[in-house]
Every structure is written in structure tokens, then in C-alpha cells.
């Protein structure tokens, strides 16, 4: 039973790896042949057909395509031909360089097609991975300023990119819900994150880059996420003011915490009641 379980896991992993290799342009049989070559090389087409599961009638075509793409090489050994694979690091490095070049050229060409309209749209974002991937890309491309409101559960995902931004002399200010151990400066700790989580039902991420683009979203208890990105000036200004006002409050709290609790109660309950203006 144990060996069958291991075998099933290996088959699943190979299947997933084959699907991901399709993302860099390898057909299924090419991927299977390449994976088998990485395991055992040099190898004959017959050996590869057996180890990869590629039909014997298709293995030569798959290997020829790998050779054409520079992913495998044929080595003559007497009357037989054996194949060896390119190193995975070299393969992926070459693909990355090719994609970077393609993205750069497309960026220039597509930008030149634009109508020059000043209309800014708001794009919906769903999924936590998408939300934080966009946040990291915004942080990485920032040139002057970053304003961020983030919770302790999510901050570690952004911390490395933020540190790189600071190295580029980007000015940074963060409202952080919960304690942190980051070495970054200008992080203002919000003291009542648990209360706010119960009230809102989720963790809010808000990011403004260079006063030019904004990302805002809510991560719910089951890690679902909903949000939006925009370069709309109104959206940017509102989010910028939201983060700045939280920082103003954190500066006040840091200096007058006891007085605030005395006047407005534990967790500043009366201060946060915007529909009444009362003290304890």
C-alpha cells in the first residue's frame, strides 16, 4: 500500500510539472521526455519512451523538437544516438531573459497605440495571491513615495519588497495593525486590530504608490480576497487621505494614549463612534 501511495504521488507531481512546463512552450510529450532525461542521461529514444510514457511512435518527434529548441542535444555513440538535457537553470534563465525582452518590447509598442485618454478605470481584483502579487509589483516600481496600511498576517509578504524600495530612496510610511519585528522605519502600530477585525470582518490592505496608483482590498477570515486597483485621481486621493489620517491618529495615540483612554474608554470606543461626540 505504501509503495502505491508513493507511486501515485510521483505521477501527480509529474503531471503537475508537465502542465507547468507547458507555460514555457513545451508540449506534453516534450515535457515528459525532458523530465526523463533529467533523471537519466544520456539515454536512447527507446529508454526514454519506456521511462517517460511517451509512445515509441512519438518519442523521436519529441526529441527532435527538444533538440531544435536547444533543450536537448544528441550524442553519437557508435551506431546509436543518445540524448542529454540542458541544465534546468540554463533553460529557465534563457526563458526569463526572453520573456523580459518580449515584455519590454510589448510595453513600448502597446503604449504607443494608446489613445491618450485621461479616463481612469477601476479594475476589480479577486484572490489573495493576485492582490499581493499586484501589491509587490506596485512597490517594486515605486519611484518616490509609498503609503501602506497592512495587517500583521500579511505584512511579511510585502516586507522584502518594501526594504528594496527604501534602498532606492523611496519614502515610506506604514500603518501596521498588530506588532511587527521589521527593521523598517516609519511603521506606525495600530493598537486595536482585534476590535477592528471583528467590526469589519476582514483585514484591509491599502497601498498608494507615488500618489499615482492605488490598490485596496479586504482579506476575509478564510483568506478570500476582494479588491480593486486604479489610477483614478479621486480613488487615489481618498485612499491617500485614509492612510494619512490613520498615521495622524497613531502619532496622537503614541503620545496621549492614557488621556485618550480616560476620555473615550477602553479601545477608544467613544472616539470611534462617529455618530456621537461624547466622553466617558
N, C-alpha and C positions, 0 to 999 in steps of 0.2 A: 504493500500500500504506500509505503514511504517513497519508494522509487518512482511509483506512478505519479505521486504528487510533485516530486522534483521535476519529472519529465514534463508534466503539464505546465509548471511554472516557466520552464525553459521555452516551451512552444509559445506561450503567451508573450514572453519577453521578445522572442524573435519576431513575432507577428507585429508587436508594437514598434520595434526598431525598424522593421521593413516599412511600416506606414510612415514613420518619421523621415526615413531616407528618401521617400517619395517627394518630400518637401524640398530636397536639393536636386531633384531631377532624375532620380534613379527609378526605373521600372521595377516591378516586384521581382522578376527573375534576376535582374542585375543586382538588386539589393541582396537577395539570398546568396548569390554566387560570391559577392564581395564579403559578406559576413563569414561564409565558409572559408574563404581564402585567408581572412584574418586569423581564423582558428588554426588552420593547417596550410602551410605553404613551403615550397612550391607544390602545386597539385595539378594533376592531369584533369582534363574535362570529365573523364569517366569518374574519377574520385570526387570531383565537385558535384556531379549530378547525384551521386549517392548521398553525400553529406548535406547537400543543400535542399534536396527535394525538388530541384528543377528537373523537368523531364529531359531525358537524354536528347530528344529531338530539338530542344530549345537551348541547351547549355552552351553550344558553340556560338549561337547568335548572341546570347547574353554576354559571354566572354569577349566576343569581338566588339560589342558596344562599350564594354568597360575599357578595353584597350584604346578604342577611338577617343574616349573621353579622358584618357590619361589616368585612369583609376586602377588599371592593372597592366602588367607587362608580361609578354610571352618570352619564355626562356627555352631555347632549343637544347634538348638533351638526346643526342643521337637521332633516332627516328621519331622520338616523342617530343611533344611540346608541353611544357609545364607553365603555370601561371603564378605570378606573385602580385600582392596588392600594394597600392600606395599606402603610406603611413596615414592613419586617420587624422592626425594633427595637420599634416600637409594638405589632405583633402579638404578639411573644414576651413583651414586658413585660406586656401585658394578660393573656396566658395564665398567666404566672408568678404575677401577683397573684391571679388567680382560683384557681389551684391552691393557693397558700399559704393563702388563705381557706378553701378546701374542706378542706385537711389539718388546719387548726386546729379547724374545727368538728367534723370526724370524730374528732379526737383527744379532744376533750371528751366527745362523745356516746358513743364506744366505751368510754372509760374508765369512764363511768357504768354501763355494762352489766356490768362485771366482777363476779365472784363474791366478790372479796376474799380468794381463796385464797392462802396463803403458799407454795404449791408452786412451785418454780422449775425450769424445764426447761433442757436443754442443746440448743441449736439447731445443727445441722451447717451448715457453710459450705463451698462448693466454688467454686473460681475465684479467681484473684488479684485481679481487678477488684472482685468482691464483697467479698473480705476487706478490701481497703484502703478501699473506699467505707464500709464499716461502721466501720473504724478512724477515719476522718476525721470521721464523724458523732458517734462517741463523744467524740473530742477536742473537737469544736465545742460539745458540750452539757455538757462537764465544768464543775463549779462550784467545786470545792475542790482536788482533787489528781489527778495523773496519774502513773502508773508505767509505763514503757515499756522493752521490750527489743527492739532492732531492728538489722538489718544495714545496712551502708553502701549496698548496692544498692537498698534500699527506703526508707531514711530521707528522701531528697529529696521523696518523695510526701507525707510527713507534716509536713515542716518548716514550711510556711506555716501550717497549722492549729495546730501547736504554738506558734508565735510569737503567734498571735492569742489562744490560751489564756493564755499568760504575760501578755499585755496585760490580760487580765481578772483578773489576780492569782491564777490557778490555780497551785498549787505543782507543780513538775515535776522528775522525776528519770528519767534515761535511761541504760540500758546500751547502748552502741553498739559493735557488732562491726566493727572497722576504723576507719581515720582519717576525720575529718569536718572540714568548714570552716564549720559552723554558728556563728552568733553566740550561740546559746542557752547558758545556764549549766547547771550540774548535769548535764553529759553525761560519763559515765564510759566511757572507751575500753577495750574488751576486746582484749588483745594477741595472742590466738591464734585468730583467727577461721578461718584456713585449716585448722588442725588440727581444729577443731570441725566445720567443714563436711564434711570427709572422714569424720569419725566418724558424724555424724548424717545425711548425705546430703541436707541441705537447710538453709535458713535459717529460724529460728524467729522469729515475731513474737508478742509477748505484751504486752497492754495492759490495765491496770486503771484504771477511771475512778471517782473519788470513793469508793473501797472498796465500790462497789455493783454494778458490772458488769464482766465480763471478756471479752476476746477473745484467743484464742490459735490460732495456725495455723502450718503449715510450708509454705514455698515451695520447691519442688524445682528441680533444675537446669534443667529445661525450662520453668520458670515455671508449672507446675501448682501448685495450692494446695489444701490441705485444712485445715479448722479448725473452731472452734466458738465460739459466743457464749452467755453465760449470766449470770443474776443469782443463780445458786445460791451460797449463802454458802460452802459448802465449796470450790467451784471458785474463787471469788474469793480466799479466804484462801490456798489452796495457790499460786495464781499470784502473789499479792502477796508471799508469802514467798520464792518462787523469784526474783523480780526483786530484792527487798531483799537476799537473800543474795549475789547476784551483785555488787550495789553494795558490800556489806561487803568482799567479796574484792577488788574493784577498788581500794578505798581502801587495803587492805593491800598489794596489788601495787604501787601507786603509791609507797609509802613503803619497801618492803622487797624490791624486785624482785631485786636481786643476791643477797641472802641466800636467797631462795626458790629461785633457780636453782641456787645452790650446794648447797642441801639436797635439792632434789627433781628436779634435772636440767632440761635444756632443755625449754621449753614446760610445765614443772611436771608432767612425765609421771607421776612417782611420787605427787605430790599428788592428781592426778586419778584415780588408781587406788583406787577406794573399797573394793576387796576386800582391800587390803593396807595396812599402815601402816609404810612403810619410807622411809629417806632414802638419798641417794647414798653 
